[in-house]
């Protein structure tokens, strides 16, 4: 099953959809325009059911095959939201919304799944039901969890679910995937260190929280170096240090650290949190200060199921001739919530030699569209073949 001719024919139209979405990005759950466009197109394609407002602003479309005797129901998911970044591409279709851009390619994901939905509604060459899922708030809002909490899987009887993300640096039309833990769990922390402020000329009369904070930053690096098994992956990053002082000659009363923890295994994730708290509190105590830690769990580890991963790779090989083994990714992905609910797999599709995602010069590569659409369509047709 190579790239389908129908998607080559549809490429100019799908590209136009994608560029319109790119020019009009929306954040988090405020994807009202995008969701409206998606719902209107799904209805125009002839979907058997279109539901709006799933998980606040999510959209779900149902396409029944020419036969449904298999009873199989497969979910296909794309994300719709953008990022709070000023665009620097100078493209003709660049963002028209200040401070907001599609810097992760969700415009491309949405357009590709719309293209696949149109094809599947036209052909219906499968035995079962396809549920196309358009999700808001992947970028930090946990929209995948919100849709699941709103009954996504149960309401439509979804048995398996598949997702896709473009990947800069991977050749256009090439795919990559791996089974097991793939994208990392992403937790956040704030550490407030309180000492005793005073004059910079009399440090002996103070408990300098800046010194404590510096020691804490170094101590936290020992979690990965000395508490986590070397064969496991973890990243502890302190990304900001803020003090209560704005003067050169004042030792502050307090300092706040903030950062992230990223892990690819639930046991490692469970180890890091108490160790981080112990180190922060213990280091502060050693200097006569006090540390308060606010540790917040974010997206879980995204885990691809073994069987569905091999199937997804087989479909990818049918489209492009090969499927690479993907690297581990320490970024987060809230498709993890859907994979906690149902077995499935998440695959990368090449975006070519472009800026990396979350960069102001990034843009989705429209040449990727035929391969991505063909993979979506192949998941449905090969998982639910007509006898």
C-alpha positions in Angstrom: 0.0 0.0 0.0 2.1 2.9 -1.2 1.0 6.6 -1.0 -2.5 6.6 -2.3 -3.2 8.5 -5.6 -6.3 10.1 -4.1 -4.1 12.0 -1.6 -1.8 13.3 -4.4 -5.0 14.6 -6.1 -6.2 16.1 -2.8 -2.8 17.7 -1.9 -3.6 21.2 -3.0 -6.9 21.2 -1.1 -5.5 19.7 2.0 -2.6 22.1 1.9 -5.0 25.0 1.7 -6.8 23.7 4.8 -3.5 23.4 6.6 -2.3 26.9 5.7 -5.6 28.4 6.8 -5.3 26.7 10.2 -1.7 27.9 10.4 -2.7 31.5 9.7 -5.4 31.3 12.4 -3.8 29.5 15.4 -5.7 29.0 18.7 -4.4 28.0 22.1 -5.3 25.3 24.6 -9.1 24.7 24.8 -9.9 28.0 22.9 -9.9 26.1 19.5 -13.4 27.2 18.6 -12.7 28.3 15.0 -10.6 25.2 14.3 -13.2 22.9 15.9 -15.9 24.5 13.9 -14.0 24.0 10.6 -13.3 20.4 11.5 -16.9 19.7 12.3 -18.2 21.4 9.2 -15.9 19.4 7.0 -16.7 16.1 8.6 -20.3 16.7 8.0 -19.6 17.7 4.4 -17.6 14.5 3.9 -20.7 12.5 4.9 -19.6 11.1 8.3 -22.3 9.1 10.0 -22.0 11.1 13.2 -20.2 14.3 14.2 -20.1 15.3 17.8 -18.7 18.7 19.0 -17.8 19.8 22.5 -16.3 16.5 23.6 -13.7 17.4 26.2 -14.8 21.0 26.0 -13.8 21.8 22.4 -12.9 18.4 20.9 -14.6 17.0 17.8 -15.4 13.4 17.1 -16.5 12.0 13.7 -17.8 8.4 13.1 -17.3 6.6 9.7 -18.9 3.2 9.3 -17.4 0.9 6.8 -19.2 -0.8 3.9 -19.4 -3.8 6.3 -19.5 -3.6 10.1 -19.7 -7.3 10.9 -16.2 -7.4 12.5 -17.4 -5.2 15.3 -14.0 -3.5 15.3 -13.8 0.2 16.3 -10.5 2.0 15.7 -9.8 5.5 16.9 -7.5 7.9 15.0 -6.4 11.1 16.8 -5.0 14.4 15.8 -4.3 17.5 18.0 -5.5 21.0 17.1 -3.9 23.6 19.4 -1.0 26.0 18.8 1.7 27.5 21.0 2.2 30.9 22.6 5.2 31.8 20.4 5.8 34.7 18.0 6.2 33.3 14.5 9.4 34.1 12.5 8.9 32.3 9.3 7.8 35.2 7.0 5.7 32.6 5.2 2.7 33.9 3.2 0.5 31.8 5.5 2.2 33.0 8.7 0.2 33.4 11.9 -2.1 36.5 11.9 -2.4 36.2 15.7 0.2 38.0 17.7 2.1 35.8 20.1 0.5 32.6 18.8 1.7 30.1 16.2 1.5 26.5 15.1 5.0 25.8 16.1 4.5 22.0 16.5 2.6 21.1 13.4 -0.8 20.4 14.9 -2.2 22.3 11.9 -0.7 19.6 9.7 -1.9 16.8 11.9 -5.5 18.1 11.8 -5.3 18.6 8.0 -3.9 15.1 7.4 -6.6 13.4 9.5 -9.3 15.5 7.7 -7.9 14.3 4.4 -7.9 10.7 5.6 -11.5 11.1 6.9 -12.7 12.4 3.6 -11.1 9.4 1.8 -12.5 6.9 4.3 -16.0 8.4 4.0 -15.8 8.2 0.2 -14.5 4.7 0.0 -15.6 2.9 3.2 -13.4 0.0 2.2 -13.2 -1.5 5.6 -15.2 -3.8 7.9 -15.9 -1.9 11.1 -16.0 1.7 12.4 -13.4 4.5 12.3 -13.7 7.2 15.0 -11.7 10.3 14.0 -10.7 12.3 17.1 -9.7 16.0 17.0 -8.3 17.0 20.3 -7.7 20.4 21.9 -5.1 21.4 24.5 -2.2 19.0 23.9 0.3 21.7 24.7 0.1 21.6 28.4 -3.7 21.5 28.9 -4.1 17.7 29.0 -6.9 17.7 26.5 -6.4 14.0 25.9 -7.3 13.3 29.5 -10.3 15.7 29.4 -11.7 13.9 26.3 -11.2 10.5 28.0 -12.9 11.8 31.2 -15.7 13.0 29.0 -16.4 9.4 28.0 -14.6 9.3 24.6 -13.6 5.7 24.6 -16.8 4.3 26.1 -19.3 6.5 24.2 -18.0 5.3 20.8 -16.8 1.9 21.9 -13.2 2.5 20.8 -11.0 -0.6 21.0 -7.7 0.7 19.7 -6.3 4.2 19.2 -3.5 5.5 17.0 -1.7 8.9 16.8 0.9 10.5 14.7 3.4 13.4 15.0 5.6 15.1 12.4 9.3 14.9 13.1 11.9 17.4 11.8 15.1 15.8 10.7 13.4 12.6 9.6 13.1 12.5 5.7 9.7 13.4 4.3 7.5 10.4 4.0 9.7 8.3 6.3 8.2 6.9 9.5 9.7 5.9 12.9 8.2 4.2 15.9 9.1 2.1 19.0 7.2 -0.1 21.4 7.0 0.6 25.1 7.9 3.8 26.8 8.3 6.4 24.0 7.6 9.9 25.2 8.4 10.9 28.8 6.3 11.7 31.8 6.6 15.5 32.4 6.4 16.7 36.0 7.1 20.3 37.3 8.3 21.6 40.6 8.7 24.9 42.5 11.1 25.1 45.4 10.8 28.2 47.7 13.9 28.6 49.9 13.4 31.0 52.8 16.4 32.3 54.8 17.2 35.5 56.5 17.8 38.6 54.4 20.1 41.5 55.2 22.8 43.8 54.0 25.3 42.3 51.4 28.1 43.8 53.5 27.1 41.7 56.5 26.5 38.2 55.2 27.3 36.7 58.6 24.1 38.2 60.0 22.0 36.5 57.3 21.0 33.0 56.1 21.6 33.6 52.4 19.0 31.7 50.4 20.9 32.3 47.1 23.8 30.2 48.4 21.3 27.5 49.5 19.6 27.7 46.1 22.9 27.2 44.3 23.7 24.2 46.5 20.3 22.8 45.9 20.6 23.0 42.1 23.8 21.0 42.3 22.3 18.5 44.8 19.4 17.8 42.5 21.7 16.7 39.8 22.8 13.8 42.0 19.3 12.3 41.6 20.0 11.2 38.0 23.7 10.7 38.7 23.4 8.6 41.8 19.8 7.6 42.6 18.5 6.5 39.2 19.8 3.2 37.7 22.2 4.2 34.9 20.3 2.0 32.4 17.1 4.1 33.0 16.4 7.6 31.7 15.7 10.7 33.7 16.2 14.4 33.4 16.0 16.9 36.3 16.3 20.5 35.0 16.2 23.7 37.1 15.0 26.2 34.6 14.6 29.4 36.7 15.9 31.1 39.8 14.1 34.1 41.2 14.9 36.1 44.3 12.9 38.6 46.3 15.6 41.2 46.0 16.2 43.7 43.2 19.1 45.6 44.7 22.8 44.9 44.4 23.5 45.4 48.1 20.6 43.3 49.6 20.7 39.6 50.4 17.2 38.4 49.7 14.8 36.8 52.2 13.8 34.1 49.8 14.7 32.4 46.4 12.4 30.4 44.2 13.6 27.6 41.9 11.5 26.0 39.3 12.0 23.2 36.8 10.9 19.9 35.3 11.5 16.2 35.8 11.2 13.9 32.9 11.2 10.1 33.1 10.4 7.1 30.9 9.4 4.6 33.5 6.7 4.8 36.2 9.0 3.3 38.9 11.7 5.9 38.1 9.1 8.6 38.2 8.0 7.4 41.6 11.6 7.4 42.9 12.4 11.0 41.8 9.7 12.9 43.5 10.5 12.0 47.1 14.2 12.2 46.4 13.9 15.7 45.1 11.9 16.8 48.2 14.4 15.2 50.5 17.4 16.9 48.9 15.7 20.3 48.8 14.6 20.2 52.4 17.8 18.6 53.7 20.1 21.0 51.9 18.1 24.0 53.2 18.2 22.6 56.7 21.9 22.2 56.6 22.3 25.9 56.0 19.7 27.0 58.5 17.1 27.8 55.9 13.7 26.2 55.1 12.6 24.8 51.7 9.0 24.3 50.6 8.5 22.0 47.6 5.5 22.1 45.3 5.8 19.0 43.0 3.1 18.6 40.3 2.7 15.5 38.2 2.0 16.2 34.5 1.6 13.9 31.5 2.3 10.3 32.2 4.8 8.2 30.2 3.4 7.5 26.7 3.6 3.7 26.2 3.1 2.1 22.8 1.5 -1.4 23.0 3.7 -4.1 21.4 1.1 -5.6 19.0 -0.3 -2.3 17.8 3.2 -0.9 17.4 4.2 -3.7 15.0 1.0 -3.2 13.1 1.5 0.5 12.8 5.1 -0.1 11.6 3.8 -2.6 9.0 1.4 0.0 7.6 4.2 2.6 7.5 6.4 0.2 5.6 3.6 -0.3 3.2 3.5 3.5 2.6 7.1 4.4 2.5 9.0 1.1 2.1 10.6 1.2 5.5 10.0 2.2 9.1 12.8 3.2 11.4 13.2 2.6 15.1 12.4 5.9 16.7 14.6 7.4 19.4 13.4 7.8 23.0 11.9 11.3 23.4 12.1 13.2 26.7 9.4 15.6 25.7 5.8 14.9 26.8 2.8 13.9 24.8 -0.7 13.8 26.2 -1.8 11.0 23.8 -0.4 9.0 26.7 -3.8 9.4 28.4 -5.5 7.7 25.5 -3.0 4.9 25.5 -3.7 4.4 29.2 -7.4 3.8 28.3 -6.9 1.6 25.2 -4.0 -0.2 23.5 -2.6 1.6 20.5 0.5 3.2 19.0 2.0 6.6 18.2 4.2 7.1 15.2 6.5 9.8 13.8 6.4 11.0 10.2 9.2 12.9 8.6 9.0 16.6 8.3 12.3 16.9 6.4 15.1 19.4 7.0 13.2 22.0 8.9 13.5 23.9 12.2 12.6 21.8 15.2 9.2 21.9 16.7 8.5 24.7 19.3 10.9 27.0 17.3 9.7 30.3 15.9 11.0 29.4 12.5 9.3 26.0 12.4 6.6 25.2 9.7 4.9 22.0 8.9 6.1 20.6 5.6 3.1 20.1 3.2 5.0 17.5 1.3 4.4 15.2 4.2 0.6 15.2 3.7 0.2 12.3 1.2 2.3 9.9 3.3 0.5 10.9 6.6 -2.9 10.6 5.1 -2.0 7.3 3.5 -0.9 5.9 6.9 -4.1 7.0 8.6 -6.2 5.4 5.8 -4.0 2.3 5.9 -4.6 1.8 9.6 -8.3 1.6 9.0 -8.2 -0.6 5.9 -5.6 -3.0 7.1 -6.8 -3.3 10.6 -10.4 -3.9 9.5 -10.1 -5.5 6.0 -13.2 -6.3 4.0 -13.4 -10.1 3.4 
